[in-house]
Amino acid sequence: MPAEKATAIVLRKVDFSESSLVVSLFTREFGKIDSLAKGAKRLKGPFESALDLLALCRIVFLRKTSETLDLLTEAKLERRFRVTGPGLEGLYAGYYVAELLSEMTDRYDPHPELFDLADDTLAGLAAGDDVSKRLLRFELGALRELGHLPALECCAECGKPMAMSGRITFGLLDGGALCPRCRQGKRQVASVAAGVLRIMAQFAAPGDRWRRIEIDRRSHGELRGLLNHFVCHLLGRKPRLHEFLGRLDAN
């Protein structure tokens, strides 16, 4: 069985024995993998303390069948996730990135652009970038890369361009904005300002335009609430780190 090499972000690790770990990683080349790292808890070994949570590393592993864990044989640290500045916002934001990567992706389903987005997000959080904007960028970029981005500028039902003014109906079950005609009889809908949908579209778009966007407190609260509900609907549950997002909005 040939060894595979990949660049990976450590998403989760769980004790397996006194010396070994079960490690979940999101790789650029292969997508998410779950692996057994024998001897990973020893001070000296082939992992060189590279398996810290959210660390970026180069790994070598043996791919097993779909029913068993892969065998991680080597890991070399490229970058640890260390947040600068006071407070825990950046750290919890990194945990939220890991939770979404773990819950929204499948094993061996590679998304190189999503990996690059996650890597850039973690690097920005570690450097002290604005946490709220970084998370919005990651969430909406991830939804785009995974094919789950809601319709923001056209009706999700009929495809008609929306009049981007006033209040717009957003259907959680229908995948985005709804025109007045298609809104009739729909369940689980919300009313959202057109400006909020424009901001979401800008943060989801490729490129760096999102960096120059300023979001007022009211728009951010409405955007955060809508996006939280959409992610909960997509996952079928409330992410554990959504409690952190609520505290972030209150600051």
ZALUM-682627 format. One record per residue: x, y, z of N, C-alpha, C in turn. Coordinates in Angstrom, 1 decimal. Each point is the difference from the previous one (the first is absolute). Layout:
# ZALUM-682627
REC     nxx     nyy     nzz    caxx    cayy    cazz     cxx     cyy     czz
REC       X       Y       Z       X       Y       Z       X       Y       Z
...
//
This chain:
# ZALUM-682627
REC     nxx     nyy     nzz    caxx    cayy    cazz     cxx     cyy     czz
REC     0.8    -1.2     0.0    -0.8     1.2     0.0     0.9     1.2     0.0
REC    -0.1     0.9    -1.0     0.9     1.1    -0.1    -0.4     1.1     1.0
REC     1.0     0.8     0.4    -0.2     1.0     1.0    -0.5     1.3    -0.8
REC    -0.9     0.7     0.6    -0.5     1.2    -0.6     0.5     1.2     0.8
REC     0.2     1.1    -0.7     0.5     1.2     0.6    -1.0     1.1    -0.2
REC    -0.1     0.9     1.0    -1.0     1.1    -0.1     0.3     1.1     1.0
REC    -0.5     1.2    -0.3     0.0     1.1     0.9    -1.3     0.0     0.8
REC     0.0     0.1     1.3    -1.2    -0.2     0.8    -0.1     1.0     1.1
REC    -1.3     0.3     0.4    -0.3     0.7     1.2    -0.6    -0.9     1.0
REC     0.5     0.0     1.2    -0.5    -0.9     1.1    -1.3     0.5     0.5
REC    -1.1    -0.8    -0.1    -1.3     0.4     0.4    -0.4    -0.5     1.4
REC     0.5    -1.2     0.3    -0.4    -0.6     1.3     0.9    -1.1     0.3
REC     0.3    -0.2     1.3     0.8    -1.2     0.4    -0.6    -0.5     1.3
REC     0.0    -1.4     0.1    -0.6    -0.7     1.1     1.0    -1.1     0.5
REC     0.1    -0.1     1.3     0.9    -1.1     0.5    -0.5    -1.3    -0.5
REC     1.0    -0.9    -0.4    -0.3    -1.3    -0.4     0.6    -1.0     1.0
REC     1.2     0.3     0.4     0.7    -0.8     1.0     0.9     0.9     0.8
REC     0.9    -0.6     0.8     0.9     0.8     0.8     1.0     0.8    -0.9
REC     0.2    -0.5    -1.2     1.0     0.6    -0.9    -0.6     0.5    -1.3
REC    -1.2    -0.4    -0.4    -0.5     0.2    -1.3    -1.2     0.9     0.0
REC    -0.3     0.6    -1.2    -1.1     0.9    -0.2    -0.8    -0.4    -1.2
REC    -1.3     0.3     0.0    -0.8     0.0    -1.2    -0.1     1.4    -0.4
REC     0.4     0.3    -1.3     0.1     1.4    -0.4    -0.9     0.2    -1.3
REC    -0.8     1.0     0.0    -0.8     0.4    -1.1     0.7     1.2    -0.7
REC     0.3    -0.1    -1.3     0.7     1.1    -0.7    -0.8     0.4    -1.3
REC     0.1     1.2    -0.3    -0.5     0.5    -1.3     1.2     0.2    -0.9
REC     0.1    -0.7    -1.1     1.2     0.1    -0.9    -0.4     0.6    -1.3
REC     1.0     0.7    -0.6    -0.3     0.6    -1.3    -0.2    -1.0    -1.1
REC     0.8    -1.1     0.1     0.0    -0.9    -1.1    -1.1    -1.1     0.1
REC    -0.5    -0.3     1.2    -0.9    -1.1     0.1    -1.3     0.3     0.7
REC    -0.1     1.2     0.5    -1.2     0.4     0.8     0.2    -0.5     1.5
REC    -1.0    -0.3     0.7     0.0    -0.4     1.4     0.4    -1.4     0.1
REC     0.9    -0.3     0.9     0.4    -1.4     0.3     0.0    -0.2     1.5
REC    -0.2    -1.2     0.5     0.0    -0.4     1.4     1.1    -1.0     0.1
REC     1.0     0.2     0.9     1.2    -0.8     0.0     0.4    -0.4     1.4
REC     0.8    -1.1     0.1     0.6    -0.4     1.3     1.4     0.4    -0.1
REC     0.5     0.7     1.0     1.4     0.5     0.1     0.6    -0.8     1.2
REC     0.7    -1.1    -0.3     0.6    -0.8     1.0     1.2     0.7     0.6
REC     0.1     0.1     1.3     1.1     0.6     0.7     0.0     1.5    -0.1
REC    -1.1     0.6    -0.3    -0.1     1.5    -0.2     0.2     0.7     1.3
REC    -0.3    -0.6     1.1     0.1     0.7     1.3     1.4    -0.1     0.6
REC     0.9    -0.8    -0.6     1.4    -0.1     0.5     0.7     1.3    -0.4
REC     1.0     0.4     0.9     0.7     1.2    -0.2     0.9    -0.1    -1.3
REC     0.5    -1.2    -0.3     0.8    -0.2    -1.1    -0.7    -1.0    -1.0
REC     0.0     0.4    -1.3    -0.7    -0.9    -0.9    -0.1     0.7    -1.3
REC    -0.8    -0.7    -0.9    -0.1     0.5    -1.4    -0.9     1.2    -0.2
REC    -0.6     0.5     1.1    -1.0     1.1    -0.1     0.5     1.3     0.5
REC     1.1     0.1     0.7     0.7     1.2     0.4    -1.0     1.0     0.6
REC    -0.9    -0.4     0.8    -1.0     0.9     0.7    -0.8     0.8    -1.1
REC    -0.2    -0.5    -1.1    -0.6     0.7    -1.1    -1.5    -0.1     0.0
REC    -0.6    -0.8     0.9    -1.5    -0.2    -0.1    -0.8     0.8     1.0
REC     0.5     1.2     0.2    -0.8     1.0     0.8    -1.3     0.3    -0.8
REC    -1.1     0.3     0.8    -1.2     0.4    -0.6     0.1     1.2    -0.9
REC    -0.4     0.0    -1.2     0.0     1.0    -1.1     1.4     0.3    -0.5
REC     0.9    -0.9     0.3     1.4     0.2    -0.6    -0.1    -0.4    -1.5
REC     0.9     0.7    -0.7     0.2    -0.3    -1.4     1.2    -0.9    -0.1
REC    -0.1    -1.2    -0.7     1.1    -0.9     0.0     0.1    -0.8    -1.3
REC     1.1    -0.5    -0.3     0.2    -1.0    -1.1    -0.1    -1.4     0.6
REC    -0.8    -0.8    -0.6    -0.2    -1.4     0.5     0.3    -1.0    -1.0
REC     0.3    -1.2     0.5     0.2    -1.2    -0.8    -0.9    -1.1     0.7
REC    -0.9    -0.6    -0.8    -0.9    -1.0     0.6    -0.3    -1.2    -1.0
REC    -0.4    -1.1     0.6    -0.4    -1.1    -0.8    -1.5    -0.1     0.0
REC    -0.6     0.0    -1.2    -1.4     0.1    -0.2    -0.6    -1.4     0.2
REC    -0.9    -0.2     0.9    -0.6    -1.3     0.3    -1.4     0.0    -0.7
REC    -0.8    -1.1     0.3    -1.3    -0.1    -0.6    -0.9     1.0     0.6
REC    -1.2     0.2    -0.6    -0.9     1.0     0.5    -0.6    -0.3     1.4
REC     0.2    -1.3     0.5    -0.5    -0.4     1.3     1.0     0.2     1.1
REC     1.2     0.3    -0.3     1.0     0.1     1.0     0.8     1.3     0.0
REC     0.7     0.3     1.1     0.8     1.2     0.0     1.2    -0.1    -0.9
REC     0.3     1.1    -0.6     1.3     0.1    -0.7     1.1     0.0     1.0
REC     1.2    -0.4    -0.4     1.2     0.0     0.9     0.9     1.1    -0.3
REC     0.1     1.0     1.0     0.8     1.1    -0.2     1.4    -0.4     0.5
REC     1.0     0.2    -0.9     1.4    -0.5     0.3     0.9     1.1     0.2
REC    -0.3     1.3    -0.4     1.0     1.1     0.1    -0.8     1.3    -0.1
REC     0.5     1.0     0.8    -0.6     1.3    -0.1     1.1     1.0     0.3
REC     0.1     1.0    -0.8     1.0     1.1     0.2    -0.7     1.3     0.1
REC     0.2     0.7     1.0    -0.7     1.3     0.3     0.5     1.0    -1.0
REC    -1.0     0.7    -0.6     0.2     1.2    -0.8    -0.3     1.3     0.7
REC    -1.1     0.0     0.8    -0.4     1.2     0.7    -1.0    -0.4     1.2
REC     0.3     0.5     1.2    -1.0    -0.2     1.1    -1.0     1.1    -0.1
REC    -1.2    -0.3     0.6    -1.0     1.1     0.1     0.2     0.7     1.4
REC     0.5     1.1    -0.1     0.3     0.8     1.2    -0.6     1.4    -0.2
REC    -1.0     0.4     0.8    -0.7     1.3    -0.2     0.7     1.0     0.8
REC     0.3     1.2    -0.6     0.6     1.1     0.6    -1.0     0.9     0.6
REC     0.4     0.8     1.0    -0.9     0.9     0.6    -0.8    -0.5     1.1
REC    -0.7     0.8     0.8    -0.8    -0.4     1.1    -1.4    -0.7    -0.4
REC    -0.6    -0.6     0.9    -1.3    -0.6    -0.3     0.1    -1.4    -0.6
REC    -1.2    -0.6     0.0    -0.1    -1.4    -0.6    -0.8    -0.1    -1.3
REC    -0.4     1.2    -0.5    -0.8     0.0    -1.2     0.6    -0.7    -1.2
REC     1.3     0.3    -0.2     0.7    -0.7    -1.2     0.1    -1.5     0.2
REC     0.2    -0.4     1.2     0.2    -1.4     0.3    -1.3    -0.8    -0.2
REC    -1.1     0.6     0.5    -1.3    -0.7    -0.1    -0.5     0.1    -1.5
REC     0.4     1.0    -0.7    -0.3     0.1    -1.4     0.7    -1.1    -0.8
REC     1.2    -0.3     0.4     0.8    -1.1    -0.6    -0.7    -1.3     0.2
REC    -0.5    -0.2     1.3    -0.7    -1.2     0.3    -1.3    -0.2    -0.9
REC    -0.6     1.1    -0.2    -1.2     0.0    -0.8     0.3    -0.4    -1.5
REC     1.1     0.5    -0.5     0.5    -0.4    -1.3     0.2    -1.5    -0.1
REC     0.6    -0.5     1.0     0.2    -1.5     0.1    -1.3    -0.7     0.0
REC    -0.9     0.5     0.8    -1.3    -0.7     0.2    -0.8     0.0    -1.4
REC     0.0     1.1    -0.7    -0.7     0.0    -1.3     0.7    -0.9    -1.0
REC     1.4     0.0     0.0     0.7    -0.9    -1.0    -0.4    -1.5     0.3
REC    -0.1    -0.3     1.3    -0.2    -1.4     0.4    -1.5    -0.4    -0.3
REC    -0.9     1.0     0.2    -1.4    -0.4    -0.2    -0.5     0.2    -1.4
REC     0.6     0.8    -0.8    -0.6     0.3    -1.3     0.7    -0.7    -1.1
REC     1.1    -0.8     0.3     0.7    -0.7    -1.1    -0.1    -1.5     0.3
REC     0.2    -0.8    -1.1     0.0    -1.4     0.1     1.5    -0.6    -0.1
REC     0.2    -1.2     0.4     1.3    -0.6    -0.1     0.3    -0.2    -1.5
REC     1.3     0.3    -0.3     0.5    -0.1    -1.3    -0.8     0.7    -1.1
REC    -0.4     1.2     0.3    -0.7     0.9    -0.9     0.8     1.3    -0.1
REC     1.1     0.0    -0.8     0.9     1.2     0.0    -0.7     1.3    -0.5
REC     0.4     1.1     0.7    -0.4     1.3    -0.4     1.2     0.9     0.2
REC     0.9     0.1    -1.0     1.2     0.8     0.2    -0.2     1.4     0.3
REC    -1.0     0.6    -0.7    -0.3     1.4     0.3    -0.5     0.2     1.4
REC    -0.8    -0.9     0.5    -0.5     0.1     1.4     1.2    -0.1     1.0
REC     0.9    -0.9    -0.3     1.2    -0.1     0.8     0.8     1.3     0.0
REC     0.2     0.6    -1.1     0.7     1.2    -0.1    -0.7     1.1     0.8
REC    -1.4     0.1    -0.1    -0.7     0.9     0.7     0.1    -0.2     1.5
REC     0.0    -1.2     0.5     0.1    -0.3     1.4     1.4     0.4     0.5
REC     1.0    -0.4    -0.8     1.4     0.4     0.4     0.2     1.5     0.1
REC    -0.6     0.7    -1.0     0.1     1.5     0.0    -0.7     0.6     1.2
REC    -1.2    -0.6     0.3    -0.8     0.4     1.2     0.8    -0.1     1.3
REC     0.5    -1.2     0.2     0.8    -0.3     1.2     1.2     0.9     0.2
REC     0.7     0.2    -1.2     1.1     0.9     0.1    -0.4     1.5     0.3
REC    -1.1     0.4    -0.5    -0.5     1.3     0.3    -0.5     0.2     1.4
REC    -0.6    -1.0     0.5    -0.5     0.0     1.4     1.3     0.0     1.0
REC     1.0    -0.7    -0.4     1.2    -0.1     0.9     0.7     1.4    -0.1
REC    -0.1     0.7    -1.1     0.6     1.3    -0.1    -0.8     1.1     0.6
REC    -1.2    -0.3     0.5    -0.8     1.1     0.7    -0.9     0.7    -0.9
REC    -0.4    -0.6    -1.1    -1.0     0.6    -0.9    -1.4     0.1     0.7
REC    -0.8     0.8    -0.6    -1.4     0.2     0.5    -0.7    -1.4     0.0
REC    -0.4    -0.5     1.2    -0.5    -1.3     0.1    -1.4    -0.1    -0.7
REC    -0.8     0.9     0.2    -1.4     0.0    -0.6     0.1    -0.1    -1.6
REC     0.8     0.8    -0.6     0.2     0.0    -1.4     0.6    -1.2    -0.5
REC     1.0    -0.5     0.7     0.7    -1.3    -0.4    -1.0    -1.1     0.0
REC    -0.8    -0.1     1.0    -0.9    -1.1     0.1    -1.1     0.1    -1.1
REC    -0.5     1.2    -0.2    -1.0     0.1    -1.1     0.6    -0.4    -1.3
REC     1.2     0.4    -0.3     0.7    -0.4    -1.2     0.1    -1.5    -0.1
REC     0.5    -0.6     1.1     0.1    -1.5    -0.1    -1.3    -0.7    -0.2
REC    -1.0     0.4     0.8    -1.3    -0.8    -0.1    -0.6     0.2    -1.4
REC     0.0     1.2    -0.5    -0.6     0.2    -1.3     0.8    -0.6    -1.1
REC     1.3     0.1     0.1     0.9    -0.6    -1.0    -0.1    -1.5     0.0
REC    -0.1    -0.6     1.2    -0.2    -1.4     0.1    -1.3    -0.5    -0.6
REC    -1.1     0.7     0.3    -1.2    -0.3    -0.6     0.0     0.0    -1.5
REC     0.8     1.0    -0.6     0.1     0.1    -1.4     0.8    -1.2    -0.6
REC     1.1    -0.3     0.7     0.9    -1.1    -0.5    -0.7    -1.3     0.1
REC    -0.9    -0.2     0.9    -0.7    -1.3     0.2    -1.3    -0.1    -0.7
REC    -0.4     1.1    -0.7    -1.2     0.0    -0.8    -1.3     0.2     0.9
REC     0.2     0.6     1.1    -1.2     0.3     0.9    -0.3     1.5     0.2
REC     0.7     0.8    -0.8    -0.3     1.4     0.1    -1.4     0.4    -0.3
REC    -0.7     0.7     0.8    -1.4     0.3    -0.3    -0.1     1.0    -1.1
REC    -1.2     0.0    -0.7    -0.2     1.0    -1.0    -0.1     1.4     0.7
REC     0.8     1.0    -0.4     0.0     1.2     0.7    -0.4     1.2    -0.9
REC     0.1    -0.2    -1.3    -0.4     1.1    -1.0    -1.1    -0.3    -0.9
REC    -0.3    -1.3    -0.1    -1.1    -0.5    -0.8    -0.9    -0.9     0.8
REC    -1.3    -0.1    -0.4    -0.9    -0.9     0.7     0.4    -1.4     0.0
REC     0.1    -0.6     1.1     0.4    -1.4     0.1    -1.0    -1.0    -0.7
REC    -1.2     0.5    -0.2    -1.1    -0.9    -0.6     0.0     0.2    -1.5
REC    -0.1     1.2    -0.5    -0.2     0.2    -1.4     1.2     0.6    -0.7
REC     1.0     0.5     0.7     1.2     0.5    -0.6    -0.1     1.5    -0.4
REC    -1.1     0.6     0.2    -0.2     1.4    -0.3     0.9     0.9     0.8
REC     0.7     1.0    -0.6     0.8     0.9     0.8    -0.8     0.8     1.0
REC     0.5     0.1     1.2    -0.7     0.7     1.1     0.2     1.5    -0.1
REC    -1.1     0.7     0.3     0.2     1.5     0.2     0.6     0.2     1.4
REC     1.3     0.3    -0.1     0.8     0.1     1.2    -0.2     1.3     0.8
REC    -1.2     0.1     0.6    -0.3     1.2     0.8    -1.1    -0.5     1.0
REC    -0.1     0.8     1.1    -1.0    -0.3     1.0     0.3    -1.3     0.7
REC    -1.1    -0.7     0.3     0.1    -1.3     0.7    -0.2    -1.1    -1.0
REC     0.7    -1.1     0.1    -0.1    -1.2    -0.9    -0.3    -1.2     0.8
REC    -0.9    -0.9    -0.5    -0.3    -1.3     0.6     1.1    -1.0    -0.3
REC     0.5    -0.6     1.1     1.0    -1.1    -0.1    -0.6    -1.3     0.5
REC     0.0    -1.0    -0.9    -0.5    -1.3     0.4     1.1    -1.0     0.4
REC     0.0    -0.4     1.2     1.0    -0.9     0.5    -0.2    -1.4    -0.7
REC    -1.2    -0.4    -0.2    -0.2    -1.3    -0.7     0.1     0.1    -1.5
REC     0.0     1.2    -0.5     0.0     0.2    -1.5     1.4     0.4    -0.5
REC     0.9     0.3     0.9     1.4     0.2    -0.5     0.3     1.5    -0.3
REC    -0.7     0.9     0.6     0.4     1.4    -0.2    -1.2     0.9    -0.2
REC     0.3     1.2    -0.7    -1.0     1.0    -0.2    -1.2    -0.5    -0.9
REC    -1.1     0.6     0.3    -1.3    -0.4    -0.7    -0.7     1.3    -0.5
REC    -0.4     0.0    -1.2    -0.7     1.1    -0.5    -1.5     0.0     0.5
REC    -0.7     1.1     0.0    -1.4     0.0     0.6    -0.9    -1.1    -0.6
REC     0.2    -0.3    -1.2    -0.9    -1.1    -0.6     0.3    -1.4     0.6
REC     1.3    -0.3     0.1     0.4    -1.3     0.4     0.0    -0.1     1.5
REC    -0.1     1.1     0.7    -0.1     0.0     1.5    -1.3    -0.6     0.5
REC    -1.0     0.0    -0.8    -1.4    -0.4     0.4     0.0    -1.5     0.5
REC    -0.5    -0.2     1.2    -0.1    -1.3     0.5     1.2    -0.7     0.6
REC     1.2     0.8     0.0     1.2    -0.6     0.4     0.1     0.0     1.6
REC     0.6    -1.0     0.5     0.2    -0.1     1.5     1.5     0.3     0.3
REC     0.2     0.3     1.3     1.3     0.4     0.5     0.7     1.0    -0.9
REC    -0.6     1.2     0.0     0.5     1.1    -0.8     0.4     1.1     1.0
REC     0.9     0.9    -0.4     0.4     1.1     0.8     0.0     1.3    -0.8
REC    -0.2     1.1     0.6     0.1     1.3    -0.7     1.4     0.6     0.3
REC     0.7     0.4    -1.1     1.4     0.5     0.2     0.2     1.2    -0.9
REC     0.8     0.9     0.5     0.3     1.2    -0.8     0.8    -0.4    -1.2
REC    -0.4     0.7    -1.1     0.7    -0.3    -1.3     1.5     0.3     0.1
REC     0.4     1.0     0.8     1.4     0.3     0.2     0.8    -1.1     0.7
REC    -0.7    -0.8     0.8     0.7    -1.1     0.7     0.3    -1.1    -1.1
REC    -0.9    -0.2    -0.9     0.2    -1.0    -1.0     1.1     0.4    -0.9
REC     0.1     1.3    -0.3     1.1     0.6    -0.8     1.4    -0.3     0.7
REC     0.0     0.3     1.3     1.2    -0.3     0.7     0.4    -1.4     0.0
REC    -0.9    -0.9     0.1     0.2    -1.5     0.0     0.6    -0.3    -1.4
REC    -0.6     0.5    -1.1     0.5    -0.3    -1.3     1.5     0.5    -0.2
REC     0.3     1.1     0.6     1.3     0.5    -0.2     1.0    -0.8     0.8
REC    -0.4    -0.5     1.2     1.0    -0.8     0.8     0.1    -1.4    -0.6
REC    -1.0    -0.4    -0.8     0.1    -1.4    -0.6     0.8     0.1    -1.3
REC     0.1     1.1    -0.6     0.7     0.1    -1.3     1.5    -0.2     0.1
REC     0.6    -0.6    -1.1     1.5    -0.1     0.0     0.6     1.3     0.0
REC     1.3     0.1     0.5     0.7     1.2     0.0     0.0     0.6     1.4
REC     0.6     1.2     0.1     0.2     0.7     1.3    -0.9     1.2     0.2
REC    -1.0     0.1    -0.7    -0.9     1.2     0.1    -0.6     0.0     1.4
REC    -0.3    -1.1     0.6    -0.6    -0.1     1.3     0.8     0.7     1.1
REC     1.3     0.1    -0.2     0.9     0.7     1.0    -0.4     1.4     0.2
REC    -0.5     0.7    -1.1    -0.3     1.4     0.1    -1.4     0.3     0.4
REC    -0.8    -1.0     0.3    -1.4     0.3     0.4    -0.1     0.2     1.4
REC    -0.7     1.1     0.4    -0.3     0.3     1.4    -1.4    -0.3     0.3
REC    -0.3    -0.7     1.1    -1.3    -0.5     0.3    -0.5     0.7     1.3
REC    -1.1     0.7     0.0    -0.5     0.6     1.2    -0.5    -1.1     0.9
REC    -0.2     0.4     1.3    -0.4    -1.0     1.0    -1.3    -0.6    -0.2
REC    -1.0     0.8    -0.5    -1.3    -0.6    -0.2     0.0    -1.0    -1.2
REC     0.7     0.4    -1.1     0.1    -0.9    -1.1     0.7    -1.3     0.3
REC     1.1     0.1     0.8     0.7    -1.1     0.4    -0.8    -1.0     0.9
REC    -0.8     0.6     0.9    -0.9    -0.8     0.8    -1.0    -0.8    -0.8
REC    -0.6     0.7    -1.0    -1.0    -0.6    -0.8     0.6    -1.1    -0.9
REC     1.2     0.3    -0.6     0.7    -0.9    -0.8     0.4    -1.3     0.8
REC     0.6     0.3     1.2     0.4    -1.1     0.8    -1.2    -1.0     0.4
REC    -1.1     0.6     0.3    -1.2    -0.8     0.4    -0.4    -0.8    -1.2
REC    -0.1     0.6    -1.2    -0.4    -0.8    -1.2     0.9    -1.1    -0.3
REC     1.3     0.3     0.0     1.0    -1.0    -0.3     0.1    -1.1     1.0
REC    -0.2     0.3     1.3    -0.1    -1.0     1.0    -1.1    -1.0    -0.3
REC    -1.2     0.5    -0.3    -1.1    -0.8    -0.3     0.2    -0.9    -1.2
REC     0.6     0.6    -1.0     0.3    -0.7    -1.2     0.9    -1.2     0.2
REC     1.1     0.3     0.8     1.0    -1.1     0.3    -0.7    -1.1     0.8
REC    -0.8     0.4     1.0    -0.7    -1.0     0.8    -0.9    -0.9    -0.8
REC    -0.7     0.7    -1.0    -0.9    -0.8    -0.9     0.8    -1.0    -0.8
REC     1.2     0.5    -0.5     0.8    -0.8    -0.9     0.6    -1.2     0.8
REC     0.4     0.2     1.2     0.7    -1.1     0.8    -1.1    -0.9     0.7
REC    -1.2     0.6     0.2    -1.0    -0.8     0.7     0.2     0.1     1.5
REC     0.8     0.9     0.4     0.2     0.3     1.5     0.7     1.3     0.2
REC     0.1     0.4     1.2     0.7     1.3     0.3     1.5    -0.3     0.3
REC     0.9     0.6    -0.7     1.4    -0.2     0.2     0.4     0.4     1.5
REC     0.9    -0.8     0.6     0.4     0.3     1.4     0.5     1.4     0.2
REC     0.7     0.5    -1.0     0.7     1.4     0.1    -1.0     1.1    -0.3
REC    -1.2    -0.2    -0.3    -1.0     1.1    -0.2    -0.2     0.8     1.2
REC     0.2    -0.6     1.2    -0.1     0.7     1.3     1.1     1.1     0.0
REC     1.2    -0.3    -0.5     1.1     1.0    -0.1    -0.4     1.1    -1.0
REC    -0.7    -0.3    -1.1    -0.4     1.0    -0.9    -0.9     1.0     0.6
REC    -0.9    -0.5     0.9    -0.9     0.9     0.7     0.7     1.0     0.9
REC     1.0    -0.5     0.7     0.8     0.9     0.8     0.8     1.0    -0.8
REC     0.4    -0.4    -1.2     0.8     0.9    -0.9    -0.9     1.1    -0.4
REC    -1.3    -0.3    -0.4    -0.9     1.1    -0.4    -0.3     1.0     1.1
REC     0.1    -0.5     1.3    -0.4     0.9     1.1     1.2     1.0     0.3
REC     1.2    -0.3    -0.5     1.1     0.9     0.3    -0.1     1.3    -0.8
//
